[in-house]
């Protein structure tokens, strides 16, 4: 007897109450997988290092900047809006108590000359950066048939060309003086799987991942290594306002993740600290999927049984299967 036939028999014999009980059992995970929002590394881990972070004024970039600053790095954040950068620096100085190791420069990463100005400013302030985080992004949800060429191009320019501009400018400077460095790109899970309604971002981030792996192979000889994080659903105010303006998607995504919650920026920042630190010096060319188990949860066709059967109901299934085997 096939599994679909077993499911059909089960549904015909038992009431929806059992299904509701199964759902309650499945979603009863609130006492597990609670986030630990403390720093994973000790203060001083990044002493003497300088970080150059794009998209550092908000969201994930801001959280990474805060943790690097707390752990001893000089931090230089870049974004298009100077008022946002200024406010972020003031906030981080207040919350970390660190006044002199944090600076910023307003720059649009789509333009190589702007990136060069930012790099020169960073070098004058702290020296050449040896921790480079490509986090600048642009994204919005839209049916692909409604996208204009300009909308598509803008996302690709920010995400892919922006990352390329930053990577090329910084790497050339580091190679010229024989200094090594660590690169981290923030991608997305849909760069590997694809996703409806975010085609420009998916295409651009797939390019960033390809660049990450390619340069890991080519530039390791210069003491440069490259990795990326592909986060699943992580709530940030900015991204959520563009990608989930009604709030409906958050509940849907949470329900299909085994932990039954979204990730936090602090959790991602801790992973970023590991990938940027010397503790991961043998990791190179890796794309780390960070999704709370979302991919395996939605990929296995038999995972649907988690929502259909409780542990007690499996006894019924076993009897059905045995009865069928005896009858044949």
C-alpha positions in Angstrom: 0.0 0.0 0.0 1.4 3.4 -1.0 1.9 6.2 1.6 -0.7 8.4 -0.1 -3.3 5.6 0.1 -2.5 5.2 3.8 -2.9 8.9 4.4 -6.3 8.7 2.5 -7.5 5.8 4.7 -6.3 7.6 7.9 -8.2 10.8 6.9 -11.4 8.8 6.2 -11.3 7.0 9.5 -10.3 9.8 11.9 -11.8 13.2 12.7 -10.2 16.6 12.2 -9.6 16.7 15.9 -6.7 14.4 15.5 -5.2 16.6 12.8 -5.5 19.6 15.1 -3.9 17.6 17.9 -1.0 16.7 15.5 -0.5 20.4 14.6 -0.5 21.4 18.3 2.2 18.7 18.9 4.2 19.8 15.9 4.2 23.5 16.9 4.9 22.9 20.6 8.5 24.1 20.4 8.5 27.3 22.4 10.7 25.8 25.1 13.4 24.8 22.6 15.7 26.7 20.2 15.7 29.9 22.2 18.3 32.3 20.8 21.4 33.1 22.8 21.9 36.8 22.1 25.2 37.2 23.9 28.6 37.5 22.1 30.2 34.2 21.3 33.8 35.5 21.4 35.7 37.4 24.1 36.6 41.1 24.0 39.8 41.7 22.1 39.3 38.9 19.6 39.6 41.4 16.8 42.1 43.8 18.4 44.3 45.4 15.7 41.9 44.5 12.9 40.0 47.0 10.8 36.6 46.2 9.3 35.0 47.8 6.2 31.3 47.1 6.2 28.9 48.1 3.4 25.2 48.5 4.4 26.5 49.1 7.9 24.0 51.7 8.9 21.0 49.4 9.4 19.9 45.8 9.9 22.4 42.9 9.7 25.3 45.2 8.8 24.6 47.4 11.9 24.6 44.3 14.2 27.8 43.0 12.7 29.4 46.4 13.1 28.3 46.6 16.8 29.8 43.2 17.6 33.0 43.8 15.8 33.4 47.1 17.6 32.7 45.4 21.0 35.2 42.7 20.2 38.0 45.2 19.6 38.1 45.9 15.9 38.2 49.3 14.3 35.0 49.6 12.3 34.3 51.7 9.2 30.7 51.6 8.0 29.6 52.6 4.5 26.1 53.4 3.2 24.4 55.9 0.9 22.6 57.9 3.6 24.9 60.0 5.8 22.3 60.8 8.4 21.7 57.1 8.9 25.4 56.4 9.3 25.9 59.3 11.7 23.0 58.1 13.9 24.2 54.6 13.8 27.7 55.6 14.9 26.3 57.7 17.7 24.1 54.8 18.9 26.9 52.2 18.7 29.3 54.5 20.6 26.6 54.9 23.3 25.8 51.2 23.7 29.4 49.9 23.4 31.1 52.8 25.3 33.8 52.8 22.5 34.3 56.2 21.1 37.4 56.2 18.8 37.3 53.0 16.8 34.2 53.7 14.8 33.8 55.8 11.8 31.8 56.1 8.6 31.7 57.5 5.0 28.6 58.0 2.8 29.1 56.2 -0.5 27.1 54.5 -3.2 28.8 51.1 -3.8 27.5 51.1 -7.4 30.1 53.7 -8.3 33.8 52.6 -8.2 35.0 56.1 -7.5 32.8 56.4 -4.5 34.1 53.1 -3.1 37.7 54.4 -3.7 37.0 57.5 -1.7 35.5 55.5 1.1 38.5 53.2 1.1 41.0 56.1 1.2 39.1 57.7 4.1 39.2 54.4 6.0 42.9 54.0 5.3 43.6 57.5 6.7 41.5 56.9 9.8 42.5 53.3 10.7 44.7 51.8 7.9 43.7 49.4 5.2 40.8 47.2 6.2 41.5 43.4 6.5 37.9 42.4 7.4 35.6 43.3 4.5 31.9 42.6 4.8 29.8 42.9 1.6 26.4 43.5 3.0 24.9 46.3 0.9 21.7 45.2 -0.7 18.5 46.3 -2.3 15.4 44.2 -2.6 11.6 44.4 -2.9 8.8 42.0 -3.8 7.3 42.3 -7.2 5.7 40.0 -9.8 8.5 39.6 -12.3 6.3 40.5 -15.3 5.8 43.9 -13.7 9.5 44.7 -13.3 11.0 47.5 -15.4 14.6 47.1 -16.8 15.6 49.9 -14.5 14.3 48.2 -11.4 16.0 45.0 -12.3 19.3 46.8 -13.1 19.2 48.8 -9.9 19.2 45.7 -7.7 21.9 44.0 -9.7 24.0 47.1 -9.6 23.8 47.4 -5.8 24.1 43.8 -4.9 26.5 42.3 -7.5 28.3 45.2 -9.0 28.5 46.9 -5.6 30.1 43.8 -4.0 32.5 43.5 -7.0 33.5 47.2 -6.7 34.3 46.9 -3.0 36.1 43.5 -3.4 38.2 44.7 -6.3 39.2 48.0 -4.8 40.1 46.7 -1.4 41.8 43.5 -2.6 44.0 45.4 -5.1 45.1 47.7 -2.2 45.8 44.7 0.1 47.7 42.8 -2.6 49.8 45.8 -3.5 51.2 45.9 0.1 51.3 42.2 0.7 48.6 42.2 3.4 46.1 39.4 3.8 42.4 39.8 4.5 39.1 38.1 5.1 36.0 38.7 3.0 32.4 37.9 4.0 29.4 38.4 1.8 25.8 38.3 3.0 23.7 36.4 0.5 20.3 34.8 0.8 19.0 31.2 0.8 17.1 31.9 -2.5 20.3 32.6 -4.3 20.7 28.8 -4.4 17.1 27.6 -4.7 15.5 30.5 -6.6 12.4 32.2 -5.4 9.3 33.9 -6.9 8.9 37.7 -6.7 12.6 38.5 -5.9 14.2 37.5 -9.2 16.7 40.4 -9.5 18.0 39.9 -5.9 18.2 36.1 -6.4 20.2 36.5 -9.6 22.5 39.1 -8.2 23.2 37.2 -5.0 23.9 34.0 -7.0 26.5 36.1 -8.8 28.0 37.2 -5.4 28.2 33.5 -4.3 29.9 32.6 -7.6 32.4 35.4 -7.1 33.0 34.3 -3.6 34.0 30.8 -4.6 36.0 31.9 -7.6 38.1 34.4 -5.7 38.7 31.8 -2.9 40.4 29.7 -5.5 42.3 32.5 -7.2 43.4 34.8 -4.4 44.2 32.4 -1.6 47.8 32.8 -2.8 47.6 36.5 -1.7 46.4 35.6 1.8 42.8 36.5 1.0 39.9 34.2 1.8 36.3 34.5 0.9 33.1 33.1 2.5 29.5 33.9 2.5 26.4 33.5 4.7 23.1 32.7 3.1 20.5 33.6 5.7 17.0 32.4 5.8 14.2 34.5 7.3 15.7 37.0 9.8 13.5 39.9 11.0 14.9 43.4 10.4 12.7 46.5 10.3 14.0 47.7 7.0 13.8 44.4 5.1 10.5 43.5 6.6 8.9 46.8 5.5 9.8 46.0 1.8 9.5 42.2 1.7 6.6 41.6 4.2 4.7 44.8 4.6 1.5 43.1 5.8 3.3 40.8 8.3 1.6 37.7 6.9 4.7 36.2 5.5 6.5 36.1 8.9 3.9 33.8 10.4 3.9 31.5 7.4 7.7 31.3 7.4 7.9 30.7 11.1 5.5 27.8 10.9 7.6 25.9 8.4 10.9 26.2 10.2 11.6 23.4 12.7 12.5 25.9 15.4 9.2 27.7 14.8 10.7 31.1 14.8 12.8 33.4 12.6 16.5 33.9 13.2 17.9 37.0 15.0 20.4 39.4 13.8 22.5 38.6 16.9 22.7 34.9 15.9 23.8 35.8 12.4 26.4 38.3 13.8 27.9 35.5 16.0 28.3 33.3 12.9 29.8 36.3 11.0 32.3 36.7 13.9 33.4 33.1 13.5 33.8 33.4 9.7 35.8 36.6 10.1 38.0 35.4 12.8 41.2 33.3 12.7 39.3 30.4 14.2 37.9 29.8 10.7 41.2 30.3 8.8 40.8 27.0 7.0 37.3 27.9 5.7 37.5 29.4 2.2 35.0 29.4 -0.6 32.1 28.3 1.6 28.5 29.4 1.4 27.0 28.8 4.8 23.3 28.3 4.7 21.8 29.7 7.9 18.0 29.0 7.8 17.0 27.2 11.0 16.5 23.9 9.1 14.0 25.5 6.6 15.4 23.8 3.5 15.3 20.2 4.7 11.9 20.8 6.4 10.3 21.9 3.1 12.1 19.6 0.8 11.2 16.1 2.0 7.8 15.0 0.7 7.2 12.8 3.7 7.8 15.7 6.1 4.1 16.5 5.6 3.3 13.6 7.9 4.7 15.7 10.8 1.5 17.7 10.5 -0.8 14.7 10.0 0.2 12.2 12.6 0.9 12.2 16.3 3.1 9.5 17.9 -0.1 7.6 19.0 -1.4 7.8 15.5 1.6 5.9 14.1 0.3 2.8 15.9 -2.8 3.0 13.8 -0.7 3.4 10.7 1.3 0.3 11.6 -1.8 -1.8 12.0 -3.1 -0.6 8.6 0.1 -1.5 6.9 0.2 -4.9 8.6 -3.4 -5.7 7.7 -2.7 -4.8 4.2 0.4 -7.0 4.1 -1.5 -10.0 5.6 -4.3 -9.6 3.0 -1.8 -9.8 0.2 
